[in-house]
């Protein structure tokens, strides 16, 4: 597609993105919040690991009846470690992440990458959010997986501005095969 560029709101816009029609809205991701959550959850996971080790040693060496407690501590530790590391990696890899809704498709931007997806090129959109207190804290309240016909999937999370409304619009437009 054409390599022509112009600026909209101080952001470079490619010809391919412009071909998606009228600009509707831009939804930046709060990467700072994602990073803060990553560090907090990782620290909780490490603290639970530190608590789980002596409980586990006691269970196996003295035959204490604390296996349930050890299991709960290890479960919380693993969830914290995984959540902290996965959010931490996303924080490092997705600087400047923004979803741009246009009349005929979606543009995805992050530092060093711009992807343009006409609605007809989206194979599926699945919402897997968990809208509860923990989900909202962790950015899981909206967790929309966008699978294009070719290329890697996109993940829209609750860290993105107005994520729930954006997710609903993407799902509707992709289901309609292009009618946004």
N, C-alpha and C positions, 0 to 999 in steps of 0.2 A: 504494500500500500504506500501511498505518498508519504514522504518523509517531511512534509511541510509542518512547521510548528508555529504556534501562536501562544499567547498567554491569556489565561482566564483566572482572575483572582490571584495573580502573581505566580501561578503554576503553569509550567510549559504543557501545552496540549498538542498531541500529535494529530496528524491528519486522520489516522486510523480511529482515534478516539472521537474526533469531530464527526466522522462518518456515522457514528452511532446516533446522531441527531441532537436534538435540543437538550441542553444541560438541565437536569432536574434538581439534583442536590449532591453535596459532597459530605462524606461521613468519615472523619479522621478517627484513628484508633488512639486511645489514651495509653501509649506505651509506657509512660512513667508509672501509671497505676499498676499496669501489668508487672512491671519490674518490682514495685514495692510489695505486691502480693507474693511474687516469686520468692523474694528474700524472706518474708515473714513465714510463709509456709515451709520453706526449706529449714529455717531455724526451728520451727515446731517439730518437723520431722527428725532433725538431729537431736533435739531434747528428748523426744519419745524414744529414739534409739538408745540414748544414754540411759534412760530409765529401764528399757526392756532388757538390756544385757544382764545386769545383776539379777533381775527377777528370773530370767531364763536360766542363769547359772544356778540359782537357788533351787529352781524346780528340778533340774537334772542332777544336782549333787546331793541335795538333802531330801529329795522326794516330797518336797512341799506341795501342797495342793493349791498352787497359784497358776496353773497352766492356762486357765481362762484369762486371767489378768495379763500374763505374758503374751498370749495371742492377741488380745486387744491392743496392747502397747505396740507390738510388732505391726499389726494392721494399720494403726494410726501413723506409725513411723514410715512405713512404706508408702502410704498415701501422701504424706507430707513430703517425703524425698522425691517421689515421682512428680507431684504437682509443682514443687519448687523448681526442679530441673527442667521440666517441660515448659513452664512459663518463662523461666530464665532464658532458655534457648530461643523461644519466640521473641522475647524482649530484645535479645542481641541481634536476631536475624531480620526483624521487621521494623526498622526505623522508618518513620515517615509513612506508615501504612495508612492508606485512604481508599475507601470504596466510593466511586463516583457513579451515581445513577444517571443514566441518559435515556432518552426516549426509546431507543432501539437496542439498548444493551447496558452492560456494566463494564466500567473500567476499574482496574485494580492497580494501585500505585504503591510502591515502597521504594526506598532509596536503591537506585540502580536497576529497577524493574518496573515496566508498565505492561499490563496485560489488558487486552481488549476482547470482550466476550459479547457478541451479538446474542440476543435471546435465543435465536435458533441454534446456536452452538453450545448451549447448555444442555447436557444430557439429563442431569437430575439435580434436584435440590432437596435436601433432607434437613429437617429441624430436629435437633437432639438436645435442646436446652432443658435445664432443670431449674424452673423458676421457683426457688425457695430461698430462705435466708442465706444458706451456705452457697448456693448456686449464684446468687447475686454478688456476694462477696468475691467469689472466685472467677467471676466473668463467665460462668456457665449458664446463666439465665437465658442467654441466646447462644446457641452453638449450631450454626447453620453450615452444612457441608455442601459446597457448590462443585459439582463434577462436570467439567466441560467434556465435549466429545473427544477432544485431543488435549494432551498436556496434563499438568498436575492440578489437583483439586485446590480450591480456595476454602479457607475457614474464616467465617464471620463469627466473632464472639461478642459477649456482652461488654468488652472493653471498647467497642466501636460506638461512636456517638449515634444515638437513636437506633440501636441495632435491631430491636424488635420490629419496629416499623419498616426498616430497610429490608429485613428478612422476609416480612410478609409481602412486600412489593416485588422482591426478586422471585419468590415462590410463585406468585400470581402471574407475573410476566412470563416466566419460563414455562409454566403449565399451559399458558395460552399460546405458546410457540412464538411469542414476539409481540403480542399486543400488550403494551404496558399500561 
